[in-house]
Amino acid sequence: MAPEQTGKIRQIVRSYRDRLFDARNGVQKAEAQLEDMMNDDVVDQNATKPVIDRLAAGRSNLTHLVTEMSIQVRAVLTADQWHQLVRLWRDSQKKKLADTQVAQ
């Protein structure tokens, strides 16, 4: 990868960092709140609905941001570089999943 490409990609990632962090944090908070509600002795279905809505909206927002950022990164890379990046990402996800399963 050329230094110019690296600089552009770093700039793109920096421009999304805070929004991605906030979106992930919002999803995690909604997941934790819903998990707490599900672990109560009695589940109040009416109380869970707004939490479910926040969780769905948060996941949608996170997906939107990641996809938007990915499109901008793709515009900086050649097709071969993009395919290599996708392969590396998939491999890292498989390793994380395997590590998680071993830890359990």
C-alpha positions in Angstrom: 0.0 0.0 0.0 1.3 3.4 -0.9 2.0 6.0 1.8 -0.6 8.3 0.3 -3.2 5.5 0.6 -2.3 4.8 4.2 -2.7 8.5 5.0 -6.1 8.7 3.4 -7.3 5.6 5.1 -6.1 6.9 8.5 -7.9 10.1 7.9 -11.1 8.3 7.0 -10.9 6.1 10.1 -10.2 9.1 12.3 -13.2 10.9 10.9 -15.5 8.0 11.9 -13.8 7.0 15.2 -16.0 9.0 17.6 -19.2 8.2 15.9 -18.4 4.5 15.7 -17.4 4.5 19.4 -20.7 6.2 20.3 -22.7 3.8 18.2 -21.1 0.7 19.6 -21.5 2.1 23.1 -25.2 2.7 22.5 -25.7 -0.8 21.2 -23.8 -2.3 24.2 -25.9 -0.3 26.6 -29.2 -1.4 25.0 -28.0 -5.0 25.0 -27.1 -4.9 28.6 -30.4 -3.3 29.6 -32.3 -5.8 27.6 -30.3 -8.7 29.2 -31.1 -7.3 32.6 -34.8 -7.2 31.8 -34.7 -10.7 30.4 -33.1 -12.0 33.6 -35.8 -10.5 35.9 -38.2 -13.0 37.5 -41.0 -11.5 35.4 -40.4 -9.8 32.1 -42.5 -6.7 31.4 -43.0 -6.9 27.7 -44.2 -3.3 27.5 -41.0 -2.1 29.2 -38.8 -4.0 26.8 -40.3 -2.5 23.6 -38.5 0.8 23.8 -35.2 -1.0 24.7 -35.7 -3.3 21.7 -36.3 -0.2 19.5 -33.1 1.5 20.8 -31.2 -1.7 20.2 -32.5 -2.1 16.6 -31.9 1.6 15.8 -28.4 1.4 17.3 -27.5 -1.6 15.3 -28.8 0.0 12.2 -26.8 3.1 12.8 -23.7 1.2 13.5 -24.1 -0.9 10.3 -24.7 2.3 8.4 -21.5 4.0 9.7 -19.3 0.9 9.1 -20.7 0.5 5.6 -20.3 4.2 4.8 -16.7 4.1 6.1 -15.9 0.9 4.2 -17.1 2.5 0.9 -14.8 5.4 1.5 -11.9 3.1 2.3 -12.7 1.1 -0.8 -12.4 4.2 -3.0 -8.8 4.6 -1.8 -7.8 1.0 -2.5 -7.4 -1.0 -5.7 -9.7 -4.0 -6.2 -6.8 -6.4 -5.3 -6.0 -4.4 -2.2 -9.7 -4.4 -1.2 -10.0 -8.2 -1.6 -6.9 -8.7 0.4 -8.2 -6.5 3.2 -11.5 -8.4 3.2 -9.7 -11.7 3.4 -7.6 -10.4 6.3 -10.7 -9.2 8.1 -12.5 -12.5 7.7 -9.5 -14.4 8.9 -9.2 -12.2 12.0 -13.0 -12.7 12.7 -12.5 -16.5 12.4 -9.6 -16.3 14.8 -11.6 -14.2 17.3 -14.5 -16.7 17.2 -12.1 -19.6 17.7 -10.4 -17.9 20.6 -13.8 -17.2 22.2 -14.9 -20.8 21.8 -11.6 -22.1 23.3 -12.0 -19.6 26.3 -15.5 -21.0 27.1 
